[in-house]
Amino acid sequence: PRLCDLADDKVEIVLLSPLPYENEALHYYYSMLQAAGVRAPESRVVVLVPENNKRLPGHMSLAKHVLCSARLMRALAAVVRGKAAYIVPGVVGPEEQMLAARLNLPILGPEPRVALALGTKSGAKSIVEAADAVAPVGAHNIRSVGDLYGALARLVAEYPEYPRWLVKLDTEHSSRGHAFLDVRKLAAVEEVLKSPDAIELQDPERLATEVARELDEGGGKRIKVLNAHVYPDWAAYSRAIESVGCCIEAV
């Protein structure tokens, strides 16, 4: 997305990548930008790769790889010298701050402690809530399986018209930490979903109690985890909830 900033003729971009880009991929991006009216994008993009990337552990961050690559650091210093440059990180942490200090450049991003608190899915929902913006029906800052069951029971009883609820682990990405509850599989609400009149007549507190009991007795069987490679069973997913927290959305 940062490449779109090239729409401004005065902008130059330095892309730091852990691996070299394929020429075909770069040409594709350039052609898309040119089709959108960006002039000569290839002349204003520099792609730099840490020379020590193959010798450093794969679990290290890109910022750490850059800091450990003296040749790349010299190239970066030369590229930004005398220019109004700034760093746009993916995740802000101590290593990104160290890189900014070494290059004497500002970071377009929050302090690491703020990023840690608000960079999760629940943190983002807290921001949306504080802004009084429109958001999906749900709950956030859930830190235990018991809290998850309680929140699901309350939401199902309050909004029985929603047939499915999505659970998201707070720190996962690319749908890796998603699971869902199909309300139609709950005996407590099966009849409620069949008849609009039953929805109006149903006692929400009673329905919430019944749903909570049903989840307590077999929540692991009723909540389907989507990525079995990362979380092979409900026990693994439950441990992740207890460790990082989760949020819920109506779908």
Backbone as CSV, one residue per row, in Angstrom:
resi,resn,N_x,N_y,N_z,CA_x,CA_y,CA_z,C_x,C_y,C_z
1,PRO,0.806,-1.228,0.000,0.000,0.000,0.000,0.836,1.274,0.000
2,ARG,2.057,1.214,0.589,2.881,2.421,0.630,3.295,2.861,-0.767
3,LEU,3.322,1.937,-1.727,3.686,2.309,-3.091,2.711,3.320,-3.681
4,CYS,1.490,3.334,-3.171,0.495,4.286,-3.674,0.895,5.726,-3.368
5,ASP,1.799,5.915,-2.398,2.269,7.267,-2.096,3.050,7.865,-3.257
6,LEU,3.465,7.018,-4.203,4.193,7.511,-5.371,3.321,8.375,-6.274
7,ALA,2.029,8.431,-6.001,1.149,9.331,-6.751,1.616,10.778,-6.619
8,ASP,2.311,11.068,-5.498,2.940,12.376,-5.322,4.315,12.324,-5.988
9,ASP,4.552,13.169,-6.986,5.807,13.136,-7.747,7.037,13.413,-6.893
10,LYS,6.849,13.981,-5.707,7.991,14.318,-4.855,8.374,13.186,-3.906
11,VAL,7.621,12.098,-3.933,7.855,10.996,-2.992,8.803,9.959,-3.588
12,GLU,9.756,9.519,-2.773,10.614,8.381,-3.096,10.436,7.345,-1.993
13,ILE,10.518,6.072,-2.342,10.288,5.001,-1.368,11.479,4.050,-1.352
14,VAL,11.928,3.718,-0.152,12.939,2.682,0.043,12.243,1.488,0.676
15,LEU,12.189,0.376,-0.036,11.560,-0.840,0.474,12.627,-1.752,1.059
16,LEU,12.496,-2.060,2.338,13.379,-3.036,2.972,12.686,-4.384,2.942
17,SER,13.351,-5.369,2.383,12.748,-6.693,2.221,13.702,-7.760,2.740
18,PRO,13.180,-8.792,3.433,14.059,-9.864,3.913,14.620,-10.705,2.776
19,LEU,13.933,-10.692,1.616,14.358,-11.460,0.444,14.226,-10.588,-0.797
20,PRO,15.021,-10.856,-1.821,14.906,-10.064,-3.054,13.540,-10.243,-3.706
21,TYR,13.019,-9.181,-4.277,11.777,-9.255,-5.045,12.063,-9.852,-6.421
22,GLU,11.135,-10.645,-6.914,11.225,-11.107,-8.296,10.969,-9.919,-9.227
23,ASN,11.736,-9.851,-10.312,11.555,-8.751,-11.260,10.133,-8.699,-11.804
24,GLU,9.542,-9.890,-12.015,8.176,-9.932,-12.543,7.196,-9.265,-11.585
25,ALA,7.408,-9.492,-10.279,6.520,-8.890,-9.282,6.654,-7.368,-9.283
26,LEU,7.899,-6.886,-9.334,8.110,-5.439,-9.353,7.507,-4.802,-10.604
27,HIS,7.713,-5.446,-11.745,7.157,-4.908,-12.989,5.632,-4.877,-12.935
28,TYR,5.050,-5.882,-12.275,3.589,-5.906,-12.134,3.117,-4.706,-11.312
29,TYR,3.782,-4.465,-10.180,3.404,-3.320,-9.346,3.576,-2.005,-10.109
30,TYR,4.687,-1.886,-10.822,4.937,-0.651,-11.568,3.877,-0.430,-12.647
31,SER,3.497,-1.502,-13.332,2.491,-1.364,-14.392,1.139,-0.957,-13.818
32,MET,0.798,-1.495,-12.631,-0.454,-1.111,-11.981,-0.429,0.366,-11.596
33,LEU,0.716,0.813,-11.077,0.836,2.216,-10.688,0.758,3.133,-11.906
34,GLN,1.416,2.723,-12.990,1.377,3.536,-14.205,-0.038,3.610,-14.768
35,ALA,-0.767,2.496,-14.683,-2.151,2.487,-15.161,-3.023,3.435,-14.344
36,ALA,-2.624,3.658,-13.085,-3.376,4.571,-12.213,-2.912,6.018,-12.352
37,GLY,-1.950,6.248,-13.254,-1.507,7.611,-13.509,-0.226,8.025,-12.826
38,VAL,0.468,7.085,-12.152,1.735,7.405,-11.492,2.839,7.445,-12.543
39,ARG,3.618,8.519,-12.550,4.656,8.690,-13.559,5.987,8.105,-13.098
40,ALA,6.575,7.261,-13.931,7.910,6.681,-13.714,8.105,6.161,-12.295
41,PRO,7.262,5.241,-11.818,7.409,4.760,-10.437,8.728,4.029,-10.199
42,GLU,9.233,3.324,-11.234,10.452,2.538,-11.041,11.666,3.409,-10.735
43,SER,11.628,4.682,-11.122,12.763,5.571,-10.872,12.753,6.136,-9.460
44,ARG,11.661,5.906,-8.719,11.542,6.469,-7.373,11.380,5.402,-6.300
45,VAL,11.714,4.156,-6.642,11.658,3.058,-5.681,13.025,2.386,-5.603
46,VAL,13.512,2.209,-4.391,14.760,1.481,-4.156,14.439,0.292,-3.260
47,VAL,14.797,-0.907,-3.697,14.582,-2.116,-2.899,15.922,-2.560,-2.331
48,LEU,16.003,-2.669,-1.017,17.240,-3.068,-0.348,16.999,-4.327,0.474
49,VAL,17.972,-5.235,0.431,17.877,-6.515,1.136,19.104,-6.664,2.032
50,PRO,18.941,-7.051,3.303,20.099,-7.257,4.184,21.053,-8.294,3.600
51,GLU,22.327,-7.948,3.513,23.289,-8.883,2.919,23.526,-10.111,3.793
52,ASN,23.172,-10.005,5.070,23.388,-11.137,5.978,22.112,-11.926,6.258
53,ASN,21.094,-11.745,5.416,19.804,-12.378,5.722,19.881,-13.895,5.757
54,LYS,20.752,-14.503,4.954,20.843,-15.965,4.919,21.666,-16.516,6.077
55,ARG,22.447,-15.663,6.709,23.300,-16.121,7.810,22.692,-15.857,9.181
56,LEU,21.600,-15.108,9.205,20.957,-14.774,10.477,19.741,-15.661,10.711
57,PRO,19.391,-15.914,11.981,18.225,-16.764,12.290,16.942,-16.213,11.679
58,GLY,16.106,-17.111,11.181,14.872,-16.705,10.528,13.864,-16.058,11.450
59,HIS,13.965,-16.337,12.773,12.977,-15.773,13.694,13.252,-14.304,14.034
60,MET,14.428,-13.815,13.654,14.754,-12.416,13.949,13.930,-11.481,13.071
61,SER,13.624,-10.314,13.601,12.824,-9.341,12.854,13.633,-8.755,11.703
62,LEU,12.919,-8.174,10.747,13.592,-7.525,9.620,14.463,-6.372,10.109
63,ALA,13.977,-5.617,11.088,14.764,-4.506,11.625,16.088,-5.000,12.204
64,LYS,16.054,-6.143,12.884,17.280,-6.712,13.447,18.221,-7.161,12.342
65,HIS,17.671,-7.764,11.282,18.496,-8.152,10.136,19.185,-6.928,9.532
66,VAL,18.446,-5.835,9.427,19.017,-4.606,8.868,20.135,-4.087,9.762
67,LEU,19.903,-4.070,11.062,20.911,-3.582,12.010,22.176,-4.427,11.982
68,CYS,22.028,-5.707,11.660,23.176,-6.622,11.629,23.848,-6.674,10.255
69,SER,23.432,-5.812,9.346,23.995,-5.794,7.988,24.629,-4.424,7.747
70,ALA,25.942,-4.346,7.965,26.646,-3.062,7.909,26.563,-2.420,6.527
71,ARG,26.669,-3.226,5.468,26.629,-2.675,4.117,25.272,-2.014,3.843
72,LEU,24.204,-2.690,4.276,22.865,-2.135,4.072,22.672,-0.865,4.888
73,MET,23.185,-0.837,6.100,23.056,0.365,6.930,23.746,1.557,6.268
74,ARG,24.919,1.316,5.666,25.608,2.409,4.967,24.797,2.876,3.754
75,ALA,24.203,1.905,3.033,23.386,2.256,1.868,22.160,3.062,2.282
76,LEU,21.532,2.659,3.375,20.362,3.390,3.871,20.727,4.816,4.264
77,ALA,21.833,4.954,4.983,22.265,6.282,5.415,22.527,7.181,4.213
78,ALA,23.091,6.607,3.146,23.380,7.395,1.948,22.100,7.794,1.222
79,VAL,21.128,6.890,1.161,19.881,7.160,0.434,19.077,8.272,1.098
80,VAL,19.048,8.292,2.435,18.186,9.258,3.141,18.912,10.545,3.513
81,ARG,20.217,10.604,3.266,20.984,11.770,3.695,20.451,13.048,3.035
82,GLY,20.167,14.038,3.865,19.715,15.324,3.360,18.272,15.360,2.904
83,LYS,17.504,14.304,3.191,16.110,14.253,2.746,15.167,14.205,3.950
84,ALA,13.946,14.648,3.749,12.923,14.607,4.807,12.329,13.206,4.839
85,ALA,13.076,12.272,5.402,12.682,10.859,5.391,12.123,10.437,6.742
86,TYR,11.343,9.364,6.732,10.835,8.769,7.966,10.607,7.281,7.732
87,ILE,10.512,6.528,8.820,10.367,5.072,8.764,8.905,4.699,8.960
88,VAL,8.407,3.810,8.096,7.043,3.279,8.228,7.170,1.790,8.561
89,PRO,7.112,1.418,9.838,7.302,0.015,10.218,6.011,-0.785,10.124
90,GLY,6.166,-2.103,10.100,4.992,-2.963,10.203,4.570,-3.076,11.658
91,VAL,5.488,-3.534,12.488,5.283,-3.631,13.933,6.334,-2.762,14.606
92,VAL,5.932,-1.994,15.595,6.869,-1.111,16.292,7.360,-1.790,17.563
93,GLY,8.669,-1.963,17.654,9.269,-2.563,18.836,10.611,-1.915,19.120
94,PRO,11.352,-2.426,20.096,12.658,-1.847,20.446,13.642,-1.841,19.281
95,GLU,13.594,-2.876,18.425,14.542,-2.941,17.309,14.249,-1.872,16.263
96,GLU,12.963,-1.588,16.032,12.605,-0.510,15.108,13.043,0.844,15.668
97,GLN,12.911,1.006,16.986,13.371,2.246,17.612,14.890,2.383,17.495
98,MET,15.593,1.267,17.654,17.048,1.287,17.542,17.478,1.668,16.119
99,LEU,16.775,1.108,15.129,17.084,1.433,13.736,16.846,2.915,13.468
100,ALA,15.747,3.444,13.982,15.446,4.864,13.796,16.515,5.743,14.441
101,ALA,16.991,5.334,15.616,18.023,6.107,16.307,19.338,6.076,15.532
102,ARG,19.679,4.908,14.984,20.929,4.780,14.223,20.895,5.643,12.958
103,LEU,19.724,5.725,12.331,19.595,6.509,11.097,19.173,7.949,11.356
104,ASN,18.854,8.249,12.628,18.385,9.588,13.016,17.139,9.980,12.227
105,LEU,16.172,9.044,12.176,14.924,9.267,11.451,13.733,9.069,12.381
106,PRO,12.653,9.812,12.179,11.434,9.578,12.973,10.690,8.340,12.479
107,ILE,9.830,7.801,13.336,9.000,6.640,13.001,7.552,7.085,12.863
108,LEU,6.909,6.670,11.778,5.478,6.911,11.628,4.751,5.756,12.318
109,GLY,4.542,5.908,13.610,3.917,4.842,14.378,3.920,5.175,15.854
110,PRO,3.237,4.373,16.661,3.137,4.644,18.099,4.353,4.128,18.861
111,GLU,4.427,4.498,20.118,5.416,3.909,21.012,5.149,2.407,21.121
112,PRO,6.193,1.586,21.306,5.990,0.135,21.401,4.970,-0.279,22.455
113,ARG,4.966,0.399,23.605,4.019,0.014,24.659,2.579,0.317,24.235
114,VAL,2.396,1.391,23.461,1.063,1.718,22.951,0.664,0.732,21.867
115,ALA,1.619,0.407,20.994,1.346,-0.563,19.933,0.986,-1.918,20.517
116,LEU,1.651,-2.294,21.611,1.372,-3.576,22.247,-0.041,-3.609,22.805
117,ALA,-0.480,-2.494,23.358,-1.809,-2.445,23.979,-2.927,-2.312,22.953
118,LEU,-2.694,-1.533,21.907,-3.765,-1.231,20.952,-3.599,-1.932,19.611
119,GLY,-2.504,-2.652,19.437,-2.258,-3.316,18.164,-2.929,-4.663,18.021
120,THR,-3.680,-5.089,19.025,-4.411,-6.353,18.940,-5.806,-6.102,18.370
121,LYS,-6.520,-7.178,18.089,-7.887,-7.032,17.582,-8.788,-6.369,18.624
122,SER,-8.640,-6.770,19.883,-9.440,-6.127,20.934,-9.039,-4.669,21.114
123,GLY,-7.739,-4.391,20.982,-7.278,-3.014,21.090,-7.876,-2.133,20.007
124,ALA,-7.920,-2.655,18.786,-8.511,-1.902,17.679,-9.997,-1.648,17.921
125,LYS,-10.682,-2.653,18.466,-12.108,-2.483,18.755,-12.325,-1.448,19.856
126,SER,-11.389,-1.367,20.798,-11.489,-0.346,21.846,-11.386,1.054,21.250
127,ILE,-10.514,1.205,20.246,-10.372,2.504,19.577,-11.657,2.865,18.839
128,VAL,-12.205,1.889,18.115,-13.453,2.124,17.377,-14.579,2.486,18.337
129,GLU,-14.624,1.792,19.465,-15.659,2.055,20.466,-15.506,3.453,21.050
130,ALA,-14.262,3.841,21.347,-14.022,5.168,21.913,-14.385,6.272,20.921
131,ALA,-14.241,5.967,19.622,-14.579,6.946,18.584,-16.065,6.957,18.275
132,ASP,-16.810,6.054,18.901,-18.251,5.947,18.664,-18.548,5.714,17.183
133,ALA,-17.688,4.891,16.554,-17.859,4.566,15.136,-18.680,3.288,14.990
134,VAL,-19.216,3.087,13.798,-20.017,1.892,13.525,-19.104,0.669,13.511
135,ALA,-19.513,-0.389,14.181,-18.719,-1.617,14.261,-19.654,-2.812,14.345
136,PRO,-19.171,-4.001,13.978,-20.012,-5.200,14.092,-20.411,-5.456,15.544
137,VAL,-21.567,-6.041,15.732,-22.006,-6.448,17.074,-21.036,-7.499,17.593
138,GLY,-20.652,-7.394,18.855,-19.726,-8.379,19.398,-19.241,-8.012,20.783
139,ALA,-18.086,-8.582,21.148,-17.468,-8.333,22.453,-15.958,-8.449,22.286
140,HIS,-15.205,-7.780,23.156,-13.746,-7.846,23.060,-13.122,-7.840,24.447
141,ASN,-11.785,-7.930,24.472,-11.026,-8.044,25.725,-11.460,-9.269,26.524
142,ILE,-11.646,-10.383,25.843,-12.013,-11.653,26.482,-10.728,-12.408,26.791
143,ARG,-10.530,-12.788,28.053,-9.243,-13.336,28.476,-9.307,-14.776,28.945
144,SER,-10.469,-15.418,28.875,-10.566,-16.809,29.320,-11.683,-17.506,28.566
145,VAL,-11.651,-18.839,28.578,-12.694,-19.620,27.911,-14.033,-19.400,28.603
146,GLY,-14.012,-19.305,29.932,-15.249,-19.041,30.665,-15.870,-17.716,30.266
147,ASP,-15.022,-16.688,30.123,-15.524,-15.386,29.675,-16.071,-15.470,28.252
148,LEU,-15.420,-16.285,27.412,-15.890,-16.461,26.035,-17.285,-17.071,26.013
149,TYR,-17.474,-18.131,26.796,-18.792,-18.772,26.843,-19.852,-17.800,27.351
150,GLY,-19.500,-17.040,28.387,-20.452,-16.081,28.941,-20.822,-14.997,27.940
151,ALA,-19.812,-14.485,27.220,-20.075,-13.440,26.229,-20.904,-13.974,25.071
152,LEU,-20.589,-15.192,24.614,-21.366,-15.792,23.529,-22.819,-16.007,23.949
153,ALA,-23.019,-16.497,25.160,-24.382,-16.736,25.648,-25.177,-15.435,25.695
154,ARG,-24.545,-14.381,26.188,-25.232,-13.081,26.264,-25.570,-12.554,24.871
155,LEU,-24.612,-12.671,23.946,-24.829,-12.150,22.595,-25.884,-12.945,21.836
156,VAL,-25.845,-14.267,21.975,-26.839,-15.109,21.298,-28.237,-14.784,21.801
157,ALA,-28.365,-14.581,23.107,-29.676,-14.270,23.684,-30.153,-12.877,23.291
158,GLU,-29.218,-11.938,23.193,-29.585,-10.558,22.880,-29.837,-10.354,21.388
159,TYR,-29.110,-11.139,20.566,-29.241,-10.994,19.109,-29.468,-12.362,18.466
160,PRO,-30.593,-13.001,18.732,-30.835,-14.352,18.205,-30.991,-14.389,16.686
161,GLU,-31.114,-13.220,16.059,-31.272,-13.195,14.604,-29.964,-13.491,13.867
162,TYR,-28.815,-13.404,14.577,-27.537,-13.710,13.935,-27.271,-15.212,14.014
163,PRO,-27.081,-15.889,12.871,-26.907,-17.346,12.890,-25.494,-17.804,13.206
164,ARG,-24.523,-16.894,13.184,-23.135,-17.320,13.382,-22.345,-16.217,14.077
165,TRP,-21.433,-16.665,14.971,-20.558,-15.733,15.683,-19.110,-16.130,15.441
166,LEU,-18.287,-15.152,15.080,-16.883,-15.383,14.757,-16.014,-15.026,15.958
167,VAL,-15.122,-15.944,16.323,-14.167,-15.721,17.410,-12.793,-15.482,16.786
168,LYS,-12.093,-14.434,17.236,-10.779,-14.098,16.683,-9.758,-13.974,17.808
169,LEU,-8.666,-14.713,17.698,-7.580,-14.539,18.658,-6.956,-13.160,18.458
170,ASP,-6.641,-12.495,19.557,-6.234,-11.095,19.493,-4.950,-10.840,18.712
171,THR,-3.991,-11.757,18.761,-2.681,-11.467,18.177,-2.420,-12.203,16.872
172,GLU,-3.401,-12.927,16.358,-3.188,-13.662,15.108,-3.461,-12.767,13.900
173,HIS,-3.159,-13.292,12.727,-3.346,-12.531,11.490,-3.752,-13.479,10.367
174,SER,-4.242,-12.921,9.274,-4.598,-13.685,8.067,-5.562,-14.830,8.373
175,SER,-6.474,-14.614,9.291,-7.515,-15.595,9.669,-6.956,-16.836,10.348
176,ARG,-5.693,-16.820,10.756,-5.092,-17.991,11.405,-5.775,-18.328,12.723
177,GLY,-6.259,-17.317,13.424,-6.811,-17.544,14.755,-8.315,-17.458,14.824
178,HIS,-8.993,-17.791,13.722,-10.447,-17.685,13.694,-11.129,-18.999,14.064
179,ALA,-12.271,-18.871,14.713,-13.165,-19.996,15.003,-14.587,-19.442,14.942
180,PHE,-15.569,-20.313,14.831,-16.938,-19.794,14.773,-17.911,-20.713,15.498
181,LEU,-18.970,-20.105,15.979,-20.076,-20.823,16.610,-21.289,-20.706,15.703
182,ASP,-21.805,-21.846,15.238,-23.033,-21.880,14.448,-24.198,-22.005,15.417
183,VAL,-24.962,-20.928,15.559,-26.052,-20.887,16.531,-27.100,-21.947,16.239
184,ARG,-27.248,-22.313,14.966,-28.254,-23.304,14.586,-27.956,-24.680,15.165
185,LYS,-26.706,-24.895,15.617,-26.348,-26.182,16.218,-26.658,-26.235,17.713
186,LEU,-27.115,-25.127,18.278,-27.436,-25.082,19.703,-28.898,-25.455,19.908
187,ALA,-29.126,-26.474,20.705,-30.499,-26.914,20.961,-31.317,-25.818,21.632
188,ALA,-30.650,-25.003,22.453,-31.361,-23.970,23.212,-32.003,-22.915,22.317
189,VAL,-31.461,-22.710,21.132,-31.994,-21.646,20.271,-32.555,-22.186,18.952
190,GLU,-32.587,-23.481,18.810,-33.060,-24.068,17.552,-34.485,-23.624,17.226
191,GLU,-35.351,-23.688,18.200,-36.739,-23.305,17.966,-36.882,-21.796,17.789
192,VAL,-36.044,-21.041,18.493,-36.112,-19.582,18.407,-35.798,-19.112,16.991
193,LEU,-34.804,-19.754,16.365,-34.409,-19.352,15.019,-35.445,-19.731,13.969
194,LYS,-36.258,-20.721,14.261,-37.242,-21.186,13.281,-38.427,-20.245,13.152
195,SER,-38.768,-19.561,14.238,-39.993,-18.762,14.243,-39.729,-17.327,14.691
196,PRO,-40.050,-16.337,13.862,-39.903,-14.933,14.277,-40.719,-14.611,15.529
197,ASP,-41.891,-15.249,15.661,-42.718,-14.999,16.847,-42.017,-15.477,18.107
198,ALA,-41.302,-16.605,17.987,-40.601,-17.147,19.152,-39.503,-16.205,19.617
199,ILE,-38.886,-15.493,18.678,-37.842,-14.536,19.041,-38.411,-13.436,19.933
200,GLU,-39.595,-12.962,19.573,-40.219,-11.885,20.344,-40.638,-12.360,21.726
201,LEU,-41.072,-13.623,21.825,-41.597,-14.143,23.087,-40.508,-14.690,24.004
202,GLN,-39.322,-14.935,23.472,-38.264,-15.573,24.247,-37.745,-14.649,25.354
203,ASP,-37.525,-15.213,26.536,-36.924,-14.488,27.653,-35.401,-14.498,27.461
204,PRO,-34.756,-13.350,27.216,-33.317,-13.322,26.953,-32.478,-13.915,28.076
205,GLU,-32.846,-13.645,29.320,-32.061,-14.163,30.444,-32.120,-15.682,30.497
206,ARG,-33.291,-16.223,30.263,-33.449,-17.681,30.272,-32.663,-18.302,29.117
207,LEU,-32.739,-17.688,27.947,-32.010,-18.208,26.793,-30.505,-18.138,27.029
208,ALA,-30.027,-17.037,27.612,-28.599,-16.901,27.896,-28.129,-17.977,28.860
209,THR,-28.944,-18.280,29.862,-28.597,-19.329,30.830,-28.504,-20.686,30.153
210,GLU,-29.449,-20.975,29.263,-29.456,-22.262,28.569,-28.269,-22.386,27.613
211,VAL,-27.969,-21.310,26.906,-26.829,-21.334,25.982,-25.524,-21.486,26.751
212,ALA,-25.384,-20.767,27.867,-24.174,-20.872,28.682,-23.985,-22.291,29.196
213,ARG,-25.071,-22.920,29.636,-24.980,-24.303,30.115,-24.553,-25.238,28.987
214,GLU,-25.128,-25.033,27.807,-24.799,-25.891,26.668,-23.334,-25.732,26.250
215,LEU,-22.837,-24.508,26.291,-21.437,-24.275,25.944,-20.501,-24.834,27.007
216,ASP,-20.869,-24.679,28.268,-20.054,-25.239,29.352,-19.924,-26.752,29.216
217,GLU,-20.988,-27.388,28.771,-20.990,-28.849,28.663,-20.274,-29.348,27.413
218,GLY,-20.254,-28.543,26.356,-19.625,-29.025,25.122,-19.246,-27.929,24.160
219,GLY,-18.676,-26.857,24.678,-18.296,-25.744,23.812,-17.270,-26.125,22.765
220,GLY,-16.348,-27.014,23.134,-15.317,-27.434,22.199,-15.856,-28.161,20.991
221,LYS,-17.011,-28.795,21.135,-17.624,-29.500,20.010,-18.465,-28.561,19.148
222,ARG,-18.934,-27.475,19.741,-19.833,-26.576,19.024,-19.111,-25.393,18.372
223,ILE,-17.938,-25.054,18.893,-17.148,-23.967,18.305,-16.093,-24.587,17.391
224,LYS,-16.146,-24.275,16.116,-15.260,-24.886,15.126,-14.042,-24.001,14.879
225,VAL,-12.858,-24.557,15.115,-11.605,-23.856,14.836,-11.284,-24.009,13.352
226,LEU,-10.963,-22.916,12.678,-10.808,-22.952,11.227,-9.435,-23.428,10.766
227,ASN,-8.380,-23.127,11.511,-7.035,-23.508,11.085,-6.513,-24.647,11.952
228,ALA,-6.776,-25.868,11.497,-6.390,-27.046,12.276,-4.888,-27.280,12.264
229,HIS,-4.170,-26.687,11.309,-2.716,-26.861,11.269,-2.050,-26.103,12.416
230,VAL,-2.597,-24.940,12.745,-2.025,-24.134,13.826,-2.614,-24.539,15.175
231,TYR,-3.926,-24.770,15.202,-4.628,-25.156,16.432,-5.381,-26.454,16.150
232,PRO,-4.728,-27.593,16.373,-5.299,-28.885,15.957,-6.557,-29.298,16.700
233,ASP,-6.794,-28.748,17.880,-7.995,-29.123,18.631,-8.428,-27.962,19.522
234,TRP,-9.571,-28.147,20.179,-10.112,-27.089,21.026,-9.205,-26.792,22.209
235,ALA,-8.513,-27.804,22.705,-7.611,-27.586,23.840,-6.501,-26.603,23.466
236,ALA,-5.938,-26.766,22.271,-4.877,-25.858,21.821,-5.418,-24.442,21.636
237,TYR,-6.601,-24.351,21.076,-7.209,-23.037,20.867,-7.552,-22.385,22.207
238,SER,-8.021,-23.177,23.157,-8.357,-22.654,24.487,-7.127,-22.086,25.179
239,ARG,-6.002,-22.780,25.039,-4.757,-22.282,25.642,-4.367,-20.937,25.029
240,ALA,-4.587,-20.803,23.736,-4.272,-19.531,23.079,-5.172,-18.409,23.595
241,ILE,-6.440,-18.717,23.819,-7.357,-17.709,24.378,-6.863,-17.249,25.743
242,GLU,-6.489,-18.204,26.573,-6.017,-17.871,27.921,-4.715,-17.069,27.866
243,SER,-3.921,-17.281,26.812,-2.620,-16.626,26.704,-2.709,-15.221,26.114
244,VAL,-3.466,-15.058,25.007,-3.449,-13.776,24.294,-4.797,-13.064,24.265
245,GLY,-5.884,-13.760,24.601,-7.205,-13.144,24.565,-7.853,-13.242,23.193
246,CYS,-9.115,-12.833,23.123,-9.843,-12.918,21.857,-10.985,-11.908,21.835
247,CYS,-11.653,-11.846,20.696,-12.844,-11.015,20.555,-13.882,-11.784,19.749
248,ILE,-15.104,-11.259,19.706,-16.224,-11.923,19.025,-16.896,-10.921,18.096
249,GLU,-17.331,-11.411,16.919,-18.103,-10.582,15.992,-19.272,-11.378,15.438
250,ALA,-20.385,-10.712,15.216,-21.519,-11.333,14.528,-21.234,-11.366,13.034
251,VAL,-21.580,-12.476,12.395,-21.405,-12.588,10.939,-22.673,-13.155,10.308
